[in-house]
Amino acid sequence: MAPDPQVTGSVPVARPIDVAWIHGSPSAKHDTGPEIQVHAYDEDTVILRQNKAVHYEAPFLFLLFGEERAVLLDTGATADPAHFPLRRRVDGLLAERLARRPREGYGLLVLHTHGHGDHIAGDGQFAGRPDTTVVGADRAAVWEFLGLDADPDEVARLDLGGRVLECLATPGHHEAAVTFYDPATGILFTGDTVYPGRLYIEDVPAFTRSIDRLIAFADRRPVTHVLGCHIEMTTTPGVDYPIRTTYQPDEPPLQLTPGHLREIRRGLDELGGSGAPRPYRDFVLFPTG
């Protein structure tokens, strides 16, 4: 196996993510918030959140711009564009980008952090869109596209044109889970493997290996933020919102740190062979396998 590529060039600076995310409403019919909230982390990195008033999962999605194409990581929990106009929002963001930096044939790549329904439901909105590639979320499709099929322990590189993401197979929550690292921002995009919420673990040994791998990877990279795809915790340490909650006014920040990877690893040691959920300050280990 070839050694992991190392980050070169300037060290990314952590920008604040001081955002009051849309979190639903006590009464969905009275909710006046947008279906999709958009936060520009910088001019080439956009964080989107689906409103909990649209779907209780309220996943976060990420749109990253390179010079030749953009990548959209995940497509949310709702297929119907009338209720979740993801393509319209992404098209608008792409148009704004191209107005600032015109380029013919600018592409869009749709990838996924994993294949669960709340991360792929909007795929159909991009069917037939010009200059667009939608990669299937099953393991065979994504591993072949990224070049992980020959060696899933490799670090794959995804070139967007002047912006190269590093991609790691990180199964455990889902067999096709992939973590993406962006050297430009220092952000580690962890999908549902790591986030402030219930870490559902389908395969404990595989999940443990993935956490070990992420710890080792982050030790060799300047990681500014660890961004997963949900917030399920409250601001009370160790207390999560009930499943299917559609109103979460007391949310902690989305961003975690590399230190949380080690906390999760210690928690896995404490979990042992137990199948019972174990709460920690910023997450809950939740074996399902």
Secondary structure, DSSP 8 states (H G I E B T S, - for coil): --------SS-------------B-SSGGG--S-SEEEEEEETTEEEEEE-TTT-TT--EEEEEE-SSEEEEE---S---TTT--HHHHHHHHHHHHHHHS--TT-EEEEE-S---GGGTGGGGGGTT-TTEEE--SSHHHHHHHHT-SS-TTS-EEEE-SS-EEEEEE--SSSTT-EEEEETTTTEEEEETTSSSSEEEES-HHHHHHHHHHHHHHHHTS---EEEES---B-SSTT-B--TT--B-SS---S-B-HHHHHHHHHHHHHHTT--S-EE-SS-EEEE--
